[in-house]
Amino acid sequence: MEGKAYCDIYCKRITFNVKFRYVYRHFHWYSSSNNKFKQ
């Protein structure tokens, strides 16, 4: 039971990190492309 709870937390944290990294990269690319258009 304790091991499964730990796995759930760990899996959720990994999923969150992956989503955050993907969104951050996408947002960073979007803002840098916007900067190119402005200049």
Backbone bond lengths (Angstrom), bond angles and torsions (degrees), N, CA, C in turn:
res aa  C-N    CA-C-N  psi(-1)  N-CA   C-N-CA  omega(-1)  CA-C   N-CA-C  phi
1 M - - - 1.464 - - 1.533 110.00 -
2 E 1.320 115.64 -48.32 1.464 119.61 -179.18 1.533 110.13 -64.36
3 G 1.325 115.96 -40.24 1.462 119.99 -179.76 1.522 111.50 -64.07
4 K 1.334 116.55 -38.35 1.461 119.34 -179.22 1.529 110.50 -68.21
5 A 1.311 117.15 -40.32 1.469 120.73 179.02 1.528 109.12 -61.77
6 Y 1.319 115.94 -41.88 1.466 120.55 179.18 1.527 109.69 -63.45
7 C 1.326 116.78 -41.17 1.466 120.97 -179.66 1.522 109.89 -64.33
8 D 1.339 116.80 -41.29 1.464 120.49 179.89 1.525 110.74 -61.15
9 I 1.324 116.08 -45.80 1.471 120.40 179.89 1.527 109.54 -63.28
10 Y 1.329 115.33 -44.34 1.466 120.55 -178.22 1.527 110.37 -63.28
11 C 1.344 116.31 -44.94 1.466 120.73 -179.02 1.524 110.35 -64.48
12 K 1.331 116.66 -41.32 1.468 119.78 179.51 1.515 110.36 -64.23
13 R 1.321 116.12 -39.83 1.464 119.67 -179.15 1.527 109.89 -64.66
14 I 1.327 117.52 -42.02 1.469 121.19 179.59 1.529 109.57 -63.68
15 T 1.336 116.04 -44.82 1.461 119.90 -179.88 1.512 110.47 -61.02
16 F 1.330 116.47 -41.98 1.468 120.79 179.74 1.521 110.19 -63.87
17 N 1.328 116.73 -43.56 1.465 120.69 -179.47 1.526 110.75 -62.77
18 V 1.327 116.40 -42.27 1.469 119.96 -179.43 1.524 109.87 -64.53
19 K 1.341 116.54 -44.95 1.465 119.65 179.57 1.515 110.53 -62.90
20 F 1.331 115.88 -44.41 1.464 120.32 -177.99 1.524 110.43 -62.41
21 R 1.331 116.00 -43.01 1.463 120.28 -179.43 1.532 110.05 -63.57
22 Y 1.339 116.46 -42.85 1.459 120.67 -179.81 1.531 110.43 -63.34
23 V 1.341 116.17 -46.92 1.466 120.39 -179.00 1.521 110.37 -64.69
24 Y 1.331 116.11 -41.42 1.472 120.07 -179.07 1.529 110.09 -62.95
25 R 1.329 116.26 -44.53 1.465 120.35 -178.72 1.530 109.38 -64.16
26 H 1.331 115.95 -43.54 1.456 120.97 -179.18 1.530 109.77 -63.72
27 F 1.313 116.74 -44.08 1.465 121.25 -179.02 1.524 110.62 -66.69
28 H 1.326 116.00 -40.06 1.465 120.42 179.88 1.534 109.83 -64.09
29 W 1.341 115.77 -42.79 1.466 120.03 178.24 1.528 109.74 -63.14
30 Y 1.320 116.89 -41.09 1.461 122.18 -178.61 1.528 110.55 -63.69
31 S 1.331 117.02 -46.51 1.464 120.39 -178.28 1.531 110.81 -68.82
32 S 1.323 118.30 -36.43 1.465 119.95 -179.94 1.529 109.96 -70.65
33 S 1.330 118.31 -34.21 1.461 120.16 177.49 1.526 109.29 -70.77
34 N 1.324 117.51 -33.24 1.462 121.15 176.43 1.518 109.89 -64.09
35 N 1.314 116.62 -40.37 1.461 120.97 179.86 1.529 110.36 -62.88
36 K 1.316 116.93 -37.70 1.464 120.17 179.52 1.531 109.73 -64.46
37 F 1.322 116.19 -39.44 1.457 119.53 -179.11 1.528 111.08 -68.09
38 K 1.324 116.53 -36.94 1.469 120.12 -179.05 1.526 110.81 -66.79
39 Q 1.321 117.65 -38.67 1.464 120.34 -178.66 1.512 110.79 -84.56
